[in-house]
């Protein structure tokens, strides 16, 4: 058998597998040309042997900031402003908690990529049987398409605001096709330049939303209390939807797949535990900094609307807009109902309160959020397709496929409906994200808790417990929300039957993933049940090497 002496995933070398692995899923059929770092790996400097090196941190900086963009997409921004307008500062602790839990899951995702040299979708290919693997891929595609729709909506609304309604929403939707293909070729200029570009978009968001925060002058004590007082005093049931929306919008399922792949862009020798440990440390530090920045930006948005729109009626806003005739104050109905905030009304509110400049700056921030999220969603989709299906499309085909699915319904909604219908769609899409979350968190926990996969870098009990608790909370919230929404719908028997069938299938698939996770964590007693061995565990489990660095030498021939 030929041995691979290169630890860079065997790129360019030829490897022959042992006979007992032939036909198994430990090798894939992909060519070495991968999505965005195939021809360029960032070299890690040989700094002096100290506990910390800024040079090394800078070398590892990039993947975490690209990942953090998903925490700042238009769906998140709308969830933030609805949280502020409905509950003031009272749900900031939910935002903080969701961000911390998101960081813990992103840490596990990054560790999987660093230790094994394989991203989450590639590991799913090796660990799950074909049918559940395809179902997982479909679920992640749904999440990506849902996120893509939010980005299309956000970009269209931003262009509508920036052009003072001269660019209709449906035209803005079509423009997103062109701008996506334009940004698609940015990585031709080099990986570091691409990462710098994304970093500049985050800076634009920070400046835009930070400006709104400064001019709104929120009470800093109320902000701090909202972050660290875990309760919602005097809140009604109307606060439930924003709270769930925060969780669904912040922790994005496809983002775990994305982050585990992005970390492969650095040249780490996985045969050396010290280098792997060092990479894990710097990636976690970088992700922490990136998510701290995203959290602060989200707090900016919540606070601005907590100050300006909490318990404010439509008539009060119409009266306020009379001072600025150029603002579209008619977007607020002539009644005394509390304002139902969305991305568009948020911009009009800022214009009527602080002047036209505030509205345009808000629109620039939304535009930056939409454009940056578009590209990370594109990469996540490419990684998912490569990993789950062993299928590699040209990027433009991949973008055309997913963007078409996202744009077609959004275009017709924008063409035939009002802007309120577009913005309400974000609420539904956040719920969709939340429903897909177990299909990313459970596999991540399963693989990073498997000693055969992770070796000495396997999860400790604390990490595993927190991650499992997150999955239980998310599944429970999803079940509650579905039941609550069904009660509100008052469906007929046919629709109710369909909902029950889909719900049972959803829970059964979650149960499948949980059983697989338990076996991966070492509960081998479950293998005594014949159906677990036959229908749940993948073909390659018994043949996994206990040395995780072996994964890095598997040829993708």
C-alpha positions as CSV (number, residue, x, y, z in Angstrom):
1,X,0.0,0.0,0.0
2,X,1.3,3.5,-0.9
3,X,1.6,5.8,2.0
4,X,0.9,9.5,1.9
5,X,3.7,11.6,3.4
6,X,1.9,14.8,2.9
7,X,-0.4,15.9,5.7
8,X,-2.3,18.4,3.6
9,X,-5.2,16.0,3.0
10,X,-3.2,14.0,0.5
11,X,-3.7,16.6,-2.2
12,X,-1.9,15.5,-5.3
13,X,-0.8,12.1,-3.9
14,X,-2.3,8.8,-4.7
15,X,-3.4,6.5,-1.9
16,X,-4.5,2.9,-2.0
17,X,-6.9,1.8,0.7
18,X,-6.8,-1.5,2.5
19,X,-9.0,-4.2,1.0
20,X,-11.4,-4.2,4.0
21,X,-12.2,-0.5,3.3
22,X,-12.9,-0.9,-0.4
23,X,-16.4,0.1,-1.3
24,X,-16.8,1.8,2.0
25,X,-17.5,5.4,2.5
26,X,-14.1,6.3,3.9
27,X,-13.0,7.6,0.5
28,X,-14.9,10.0,-1.7
29,X,-15.0,10.5,-5.4
30,X,-14.2,14.2,-5.4
31,X,-11.4,15.8,-7.3
32,X,-8.9,17.8,-5.2
33,X,-10.4,21.1,-6.5
34,X,-12.5,22.2,-3.6
35,X,-14.6,25.3,-3.0
36,X,-12.6,28.3,-2.0
37,X,-9.2,27.3,-0.6
38,X,-8.1,24.6,-3.0
39,X,-5.1,26.5,-4.4
40,X,-4.2,28.5,-1.3
41,X,-3.5,27.5,2.2
42,X,-2.5,30.1,4.7
43,X,0.8,29.3,6.3
44,X,1.1,29.6,10.1
45,X,4.3,31.4,11.2
46,X,6.8,29.7,13.4
47,X,6.6,32.1,16.4
48,X,8.7,31.8,19.5
49,X,7.5,29.1,21.9
50,X,5.3,31.3,24.0
51,X,1.7,30.8,25.3
52,X,0.4,33.5,22.9
53,X,1.4,35.0,19.6
54,X,-0.4,37.9,17.8
55,X,1.3,36.8,14.6
56,X,-0.3,33.4,14.8
57,X,-3.7,34.8,15.8
58,X,-3.6,37.0,12.7
59,X,-2.7,34.0,10.6
60,X,-5.8,32.1,12.0
61,X,-8.0,35.2,11.7
62,X,-10.6,34.9,8.9
63,X,-12.8,31.8,9.2
64,X,-14.5,33.0,12.4
65,X,-15.4,36.4,10.9
66,X,-16.8,34.8,7.8
67,X,-18.8,32.5,10.1
68,X,-20.0,35.4,12.2
69,X,-21.7,37.0,9.3
70,X,-24.5,34.6,9.6
71,X,-25.2,36.2,13.0
72,X,-25.7,39.5,11.2
73,X,-27.9,38.6,8.3
74,X,-31.1,40.5,7.5
75,X,-33.1,37.9,9.4
76,X,-31.1,38.5,12.5
77,X,-31.5,42.3,12.2
78,X,-35.2,42.0,11.8
79,X,-35.4,39.7,14.8
80,X,-33.4,42.3,16.8
81,X,-35.7,45.2,15.9
82,X,-38.8,43.2,16.7
83,X,-37.4,42.2,20.0
84,X,-36.6,45.8,20.9
85,X,-40.0,47.2,19.8
86,X,-42.0,44.4,21.5
87,X,-40.1,43.9,24.8
88,X,-37.7,46.8,25.0
89,X,-34.4,45.6,26.5
90,X,-35.9,42.7,28.3
91,X,-34.8,39.9,25.9
92,X,-31.2,41.0,25.6
93,X,-30.3,38.1,27.9
94,X,-31.8,35.7,25.3
95,X,-29.6,37.2,22.7
96,X,-26.6,36.9,24.9
97,X,-27.4,33.3,25.8
98,X,-28.1,32.3,22.2
99,X,-24.7,33.9,21.1
100,X,-22.8,32.0,23.8
101,X,-24.5,28.7,22.9
102,X,-23.8,29.5,19.3
103,X,-20.1,30.0,20.2
104,X,-19.9,26.7,21.9
105,X,-21.4,24.9,18.9
106,X,-19.2,26.8,16.5
107,X,-16.2,25.7,18.6
108,X,-17.2,22.1,18.3
109,X,-17.7,22.5,14.5
110,X,-14.2,24.2,14.1
111,X,-12.6,21.4,16.2
112,X,-14.0,18.8,14.0
113,X,-12.5,20.4,10.9
114,X,-9.2,21.0,12.5
115,X,-8.7,17.6,14.1
116,X,-10.0,15.4,11.2
117,X,-9.3,17.5,8.1
118,X,-12.9,16.9,7.1
119,X,-15.8,19.2,7.4
120,X,-19.2,18.3,8.9
121,X,-20.9,17.3,5.7
122,X,-17.9,15.2,4.7
123,X,-18.1,13.4,8.0
124,X,-21.8,12.9,7.6
125,X,-21.0,11.1,4.4
126,X,-18.8,8.7,6.3
127,X,-21.0,8.2,9.3
128,X,-24.6,8.0,8.1
129,X,-26.3,5.6,5.8
130,X,-27.4,6.9,2.4
131,X,-31.1,7.6,3.1
132,X,-30.7,9.7,6.3
133,X,-27.7,11.4,4.7
134,X,-29.8,12.6,1.8
135,X,-32.5,13.7,4.2
136,X,-29.9,15.7,6.2
137,X,-28.7,17.3,3.0
138,X,-32.3,18.3,2.0
139,X,-32.9,19.8,5.5
140,X,-29.6,21.8,5.3
141,X,-30.5,23.0,1.7
142,X,-33.9,24.2,3.1
143,X,-32.1,26.2,5.7
144,X,-29.7,27.6,3.2
145,X,-32.5,28.6,0.8
146,X,-34.5,30.1,3.7
147,X,-31.5,32.2,4.7
148,X,-31.0,33.1,1.0
149,X,-34.6,34.4,0.9
150,X,-33.9,36.6,3.9
151,X,-30.9,38.0,2.2
152,X,-32.8,38.7,-1.0
153,X,-35.5,40.4,1.0
154,X,-33.1,42.5,3.0
155,X,-31.2,43.6,-0.1
156,X,-34.3,44.5,-2.0
157,X,-35.6,46.6,1.0
158,X,-32.2,48.3,1.4
159,X,-32.2,49.3,-2.3
160,X,-35.9,50.4,-2.0
161,X,-34.9,52.7,0.9
162,X,-31.7,54.0,-0.7
163,X,-33.4,54.9,-4.0
164,X,-36.3,56.6,-2.2
165,X,-38.7,54.0,-3.7
166,X,-37.4,54.5,-7.2
167,X,-36.1,50.9,-7.3
168,X,-39.2,48.7,-6.8
169,X,-38.9,45.7,-4.6
170,X,-39.2,43.2,-7.5
171,X,-36.4,45.0,-9.3
172,X,-34.3,44.9,-6.2
173,X,-34.9,41.1,-6.0
174,X,-33.6,40.7,-9.6
175,X,-30.6,42.9,-8.9
176,X,-29.5,40.4,-6.2
177,X,-28.9,37.8,-9.0
178,X,-26.4,40.1,-10.7
179,X,-24.6,41.1,-7.5
180,X,-24.3,37.5,-6.3
181,X,-22.4,36.5,-9.4
182,X,-20.3,39.6,-9.2
183,X,-19.2,38.8,-5.6
184,X,-18.7,35.1,-6.6
185,X,-15.5,35.9,-8.4
186,X,-13.9,37.9,-5.5
187,X,-12.0,34.8,-4.3
188,X,-10.0,34.9,-7.5
189,X,-8.0,37.7,-5.9
190,X,-6.8,35.6,-3.1
191,X,-8.1,34.1,0.2
192,X,-6.8,36.9,2.4
193,X,-8.3,39.6,0.2
194,X,-11.6,37.8,0.3
195,X,-11.5,37.6,4.1
196,X,-10.5,41.3,4.3
197,X,-13.5,42.2,2.1
198,X,-15.9,40.3,4.4
199,X,-14.3,42.0,7.4
200,X,-14.9,45.4,5.7
201,X,-18.6,44.6,5.4
202,X,-18.8,43.8,9.1
203,X,-17.1,47.1,9.7
204,X,-19.8,48.9,7.6
205,X,-22.5,47.2,9.7
206,X,-20.8,48.2,12.9
207,X,-20.4,51.8,11.9
208,X,-24.0,52.0,10.5
209,X,-25.8,50.4,13.4
210,X,-23.4,52.0,15.9
211,X,-24.3,55.4,14.5
212,X,-28.0,54.7,15.1
213,X,-27.2,53.5,18.6
214,X,-25.3,56.7,19.5
215,X,-28.0,59.1,18.2
216,X,-30.8,57.1,19.9
217,X,-29.0,57.5,23.3
218,X,-30.4,54.4,25.1
219,X,-30.2,54.1,28.9
220,X,-27.0,52.1,29.5
221,X,-28.2,50.7,32.8
222,X,-31.3,49.4,31.1
223,X,-29.1,47.8,28.5
224,X,-27.0,46.1,31.1
225,X,-30.0,45.0,33.1
226,X,-31.6,43.5,29.9
227,X,-28.4,41.5,29.2
228,X,-27.9,40.0,32.7
229,X,-31.3,39.8,34.2
230,X,-32.7,36.5,32.8
231,X,-36.4,37.3,33.0
232,X,-39.0,39.2,31.0
233,X,-40.9,41.3,33.6
234,X,-44.6,42.1,32.7
235,X,-44.2,40.4,29.3
236,X,-47.2,38.9,27.6
237,X,-47.4,36.0,25.2
238,X,-46.5,38.4,22.4
239,X,-42.9,38.2,23.7
240,X,-42.6,34.5,22.9
241,X,-42.3,34.9,19.2
242,X,-39.4,37.5,19.4
243,X,-37.6,35.2,21.9
244,X,-37.9,32.2,19.7
245,X,-37.0,34.3,16.7
246,X,-33.8,35.3,18.4
247,X,-32.7,31.7,18.9
248,X,-33.8,30.7,15.4
249,X,-32.0,33.7,13.8
250,X,-28.8,33.6,15.8
251,X,-27.8,29.9,15.7
252,X,-27.9,29.1,12.0
253,X,-27.9,25.3,11.1
254,X,-25.8,25.6,7.9
255,X,-23.3,27.8,9.7
256,X,-21.9,24.8,11.6
257,X,-21.3,23.1,8.3
258,X,-19.7,26.3,7.0
259,X,-17.3,26.9,9.9
260,X,-16.0,23.3,10.0
261,X,-15.0,23.7,6.3
262,X,-13.5,27.2,6.6
263,X,-10.9,26.2,9.2
264,X,-9.4,23.8,6.6
265,X,-8.0,26.9,4.8
266,X,-5.0,27.0,7.2
267,X,-2.0,24.8,6.9
268,X,-2.1,22.7,10.1
269,X,-0.1,19.5,10.4
270,X,-2.7,17.2,11.9
271,X,-0.1,14.5,12.7
272,X,1.3,16.8,15.4
273,X,-1.1,17.1,18.4
274,X,0.6,20.3,19.5
275,X,-0.2,22.1,16.2
276,X,-3.8,20.8,16.3
277,X,-4.2,22.0,19.9
278,X,-2.7,25.4,19.0
279,X,-5.0,25.7,16.0
280,X,-8.1,24.8,18.2
281,X,-7.0,27.5,20.7
282,X,-6.5,30.3,18.1
283,X,-9.7,29.4,16.2
284,X,-11.7,29.5,19.4
285,X,-10.2,32.9,20.3
286,X,-10.9,34.3,16.9
287,X,-14.4,33.0,16.9
288,X,-15.0,34.5,20.3
289,X,-13.8,37.9,19.1
290,X,-15.9,37.7,15.9
291,X,-19.1,36.7,17.8
292,X,-18.5,39.4,20.4
293,X,-18.5,42.0,17.6
294,X,-21.6,40.5,16.1
295,X,-23.3,40.5,19.5
296,X,-22.5,44.1,20.0
297,X,-23.9,45.0,16.6
298,X,-27.1,43.1,17.4
299,X,-27.3,44.9,20.8
300,X,-27.1,48.2,18.8
301,X,-30.1,47.3,16.8
302,X,-32.2,46.0,19.7
303,X,-31.5,49.1,21.7
304,X,-32.3,51.6,19.0
305,X,-35.8,50.2,18.6
306,X,-36.3,49.6,22.3
307,X,-35.8,53.4,22.8
308,X,-37.8,54.5,19.8
309,X,-40.6,52.0,19.1
310,X,-41.4,50.2,22.3
311,X,-45.2,50.8,23.0
312,X,-45.4,53.4,20.3
313,X,-48.6,53.5,18.3
314,X,-49.0,53.9,14.5
315,X,-50.8,57.3,14.9
316,X,-47.9,58.5,17.0
317,X,-45.5,57.6,14.3
318,X,-47.6,59.1,11.6
319,X,-47.6,62.4,13.6
320,X,-43.9,62.2,14.0
321,X,-43.4,61.6,10.2
322,X,-45.3,64.9,9.4
323,X,-42.1,66.7,10.3
324,X,-40.4,64.9,7.4
325,X,-42.7,65.0,4.4
326,X,-40.2,63.1,2.3
327,X,-40.6,60.1,4.6
328,X,-43.3,57.5,3.7
329,X,-45.3,58.0,6.9
330,X,-48.3,56.3,5.4
331,X,-46.6,52.9,6.0
332,X,-47.9,53.2,9.5
333,X,-51.7,52.6,9.5
334,X,-54.0,55.3,10.9
335,X,-54.9,53.6,14.1
336,X,-53.8,53.3,17.7
337,X,-52.3,49.8,17.5
338,X,-48.8,49.3,18.6
339,X,-46.3,49.5,15.7
340,X,-45.4,46.2,14.2
341,X,-41.8,46.8,13.2
342,X,-39.9,45.3,10.3
343,X,-36.9,46.2,8.2
344,X,-38.7,48.8,6.1
345,X,-40.7,50.4,8.8
346,X,-37.5,50.5,10.9
347,X,-35.9,52.6,8.2
348,X,-38.9,55.0,8.0
349,X,-39.0,55.3,11.8
350,X,-35.3,56.3,11.9
351,X,-35.9,58.8,9.1
352,X,-38.9,60.3,10.8
353,X,-37.1,60.5,14.2
354,X,-33.5,61.5,13.3
355,X,-33.7,62.7,9.7
356,X,-33.2,61.2,6.3
357,X,-29.5,60.5,6.9
358,X,-30.3,58.0,9.6
359,X,-32.6,56.1,7.2
360,X,-30.0,56.0,4.5
361,X,-27.3,54.8,7.0
362,X,-29.7,52.1,8.2
363,X,-30.2,51.0,4.6
364,X,-26.5,50.8,4.0
365,X,-26.1,48.6,7.0
366,X,-28.9,46.3,5.8
367,X,-27.4,46.2,2.3
368,X,-24.0,45.1,3.8
369,X,-25.7,42.5,5.9
370,X,-27.5,41.1,2.9
371,X,-24.5,41.0,0.6
372,X,-22.1,39.4,3.0
373,X,-24.6,36.7,4.0
374,X,-25.2,35.9,0.4
375,X,-21.6,34.8,-0.1
376,X,-21.3,32.8,3.0
377,X,-24.6,31.0,2.2
378,X,-23.2,30.2,-1.2
379,X,-20.1,28.6,0.3
380,X,-22.1,26.7,2.8
381,X,-24.2,25.3,0.0
382,X,-21.2,24.2,-1.9
383,X,-19.7,22.5,1.1
384,X,-22.9,20.7,1.8
385,X,-23.3,19.5,-1.8
386,X,-19.7,18.3,-2.0
387,X,-19.8,16.6,1.4
388,X,-23.2,14.9,1.5
389,X,-23.5,13.9,-2.2
390,X,-19.9,13.6,-3.4
391,X,-21.1,16.0,-6.1
392,X,-19.2,19.0,-7.2
393,X,-20.8,21.7,-9.3
394,X,-19.2,24.8,-10.7
395,X,-19.9,27.6,-8.3
396,X,-22.0,29.5,-10.8
397,X,-24.3,26.5,-11.3
398,X,-24.6,26.1,-7.6
399,X,-25.5,29.7,-7.1
400,X,-27.9,29.7,-9.9
401,X,-29.7,26.6,-8.5
402,X,-30.1,27.9,-4.9
403,X,-30.6,31.5,-5.8
404,X,-33.3,30.6,-8.3
405,X,-35.2,28.7,-5.7
406,X,-35.0,31.6,-3.3
407,X,-35.7,34.3,-5.9
408,X,-38.7,32.9,-7.7
409,X,-41.2,32.9,-4.7
410,X,-39.6,36.1,-3.4
411,X,-40.0,37.8,-6.8
412,X,-43.7,37.0,-7.1
413,X,-44.3,38.0,-3.5
414,X,-42.6,41.4,-4.2
415,X,-44.4,41.9,-7.5
416,X,-47.9,41.0,-6.4
417,X,-47.9,41.9,-2.7
418,X,-47.1,44.7,-0.4
419,X,-43.8,45.3,1.4
420,X,-45.4,44.1,4.6
421,X,-45.8,40.7,3.1
422,X,-42.1,40.5,2.3
423,X,-41.0,41.5,5.8
424,X,-43.5,39.1,7.5
425,X,-41.8,36.4,5.5
426,X,-38.7,36.8,7.7
427,X,-40.7,35.6,10.7
428,X,-41.6,32.4,9.0
429,X,-38.1,31.9,7.7
430,X,-36.6,32.3,11.2
431,X,-39.0,29.5,12.4
432,X,-37.8,27.3,9.5
433,X,-34.2,27.9,10.6
434,X,-35.0,26.8,14.1
435,X,-36.7,23.6,12.9
436,X,-33.6,22.7,10.9
437,X,-31.2,23.3,13.8
438,X,-31.2,19.8,15.3
439,X,-29.9,18.5,12.0
440,X,-26.7,20.4,12.5
441,X,-26.2,20.3,16.2
442,X,-26.8,16.6,16.8
443,X,-24.3,15.4,14.1
444,X,-21.8,17.9,15.4
445,X,-22.1,16.6,19.0
446,X,-22.0,13.0,17.8
447,X,-18.8,13.3,15.8
448,X,-16.9,15.5,18.3
449,X,-17.9,13.1,21.1
450,X,-16.6,10.1,19.2
451,X,-13.1,9.1,20.4
452,X,-12.5,7.1,17.3
453,X,-12.9,10.2,15.3
454,X,-11.4,12.9,17.6
455,X,-8.8,10.9,19.5
456,X,-7.4,12.9,22.4
457,X,-9.4,15.9,21.3
458,X,-12.7,14.3,22.0
459,X,-15.3,16.4,23.9
460,X,-15.2,16.5,27.6
461,X,-18.4,15.8,29.6
462,X,-19.1,19.5,30.2
463,X,-19.0,20.4,26.4
464,X,-21.1,17.4,25.6
465,X,-23.7,18.2,28.3
466,X,-24.1,21.8,27.3
467,X,-24.4,20.9,23.6
468,X,-27.0,18.2,24.3
469,X,-28.9,20.5,26.5
470,X,-29.0,23.0,23.6
471,X,-30.4,20.4,21.3
472,X,-33.1,19.4,23.8
473,X,-34.1,23.0,24.3
474,X,-34.3,23.7,20.6
475,X,-36.4,20.5,19.8
476,X,-38.7,21.3,22.8
477,X,-39.2,24.9,21.6
478,X,-39.9,23.8,18.1
479,X,-42.5,21.3,19.3
480,X,-44.2,23.9,21.5
481,X,-44.2,26.5,18.7
482,X,-45.7,24.0,16.2
483,X,-48.5,23.0,18.6
484,X,-49.1,26.7,19.5
485,X,-49.4,27.7,15.9
486,X,-51.6,24.7,15.0
487,X,-54.0,25.8,17.8
488,X,-54.1,29.3,16.4
489,X,-54.8,28.1,12.9
490,X,-57.8,26.0,14.0
491,X,-57.1,23.6,11.1
492,X,-59.6,21.2,9.5
493,X,-59.1,17.4,9.9
494,X,-57.1,17.0,6.7
495,X,-54.6,19.7,7.5
496,X,-54.3,18.6,11.1
497,X,-53.6,15.0,9.9
498,X,-50.9,16.2,7.6
499,X,-49.3,18.4,10.3
500,X,-49.3,15.4,12.7
501,X,-47.8,13.1,10.2
502,X,-45.0,15.6,9.3
503,X,-44.4,16.2,13.0
504,X,-44.1,12.5,13.8
505,X,-41.6,12.1,11.0
506,X,-39.6,15.1,12.2
507,X,-39.4,13.7,15.8
508,X,-38.6,10.2,14.5
509,X,-35.7,11.5,12.4
510,X,-34.5,13.5,15.4
511,X,-34.7,10.3,17.5
512,X,-32.6,8.5,14.8
513,X,-29.9,11.1,15.0
514,X,-30.0,11.0,18.8
515,X,-29.5,7.2,18.9
516,X,-26.6,7.5,16.5
517,X,-25.2,10.2,18.7
518,X,-25.4,8.0,21.8
519,X,-23.6,5.2,20.1
520,X,-20.9,7.6,18.9
521,X,-20.5,8.8,22.5
522,X,-19.7,5.2,23.6
523,X,-23.1,3.7,24.5
524,X,-22.3,0.5,22.8
525,X,-25.0,-1.4,24.7
526,X,-27.4,0.0,22.1
527,X,-25.7,-2.1,19.5
528,X,-27.2,-5.2,21.1
529,X,-30.5,-4.2,19.5
530,X,-30.5,-5.5,15.9
531,X,-32.4,-2.6,14.4
532,X,-29.7,-0.2,15.6
533,X,-26.9,-2.1,13.8
534,X,-29.0,-2.7,10.7
535,X,-30.8,0.6,10.2
536,X,-29.0,3.3,12.2
537,X,-25.2,2.8,12.3
538,X,-23.3,3.6,9.1
539,X,-21.2,1.1,7.2
540,X,-17.8,2.5,8.3
541,X,-18.2,2.7,12.1
542,X,-16.5,-0.5,12.8
543,X,-13.6,0.4,10.6
544,X,-12.8,3.9,11.9
545,X,-9.2,4.4,12.9
546,X,-8.6,5.6,16.4
547,X,-6.0,8.0,15.1
548,X,-7.8,11.1,13.9
549,X,-4.8,12.3,11.9
550,X,-5.4,9.4,9.5
551,X,-8.4,11.3,8.2
552,X,-6.1,13.9,6.9
553,X,-4.4,11.5,4.6
554,X,-7.5,10.1,3.0
555,X,-7.3,10.7,-0.8
556,X,-10.2,12.4,-2.4
557,X,-9.5,10.7,-5.7
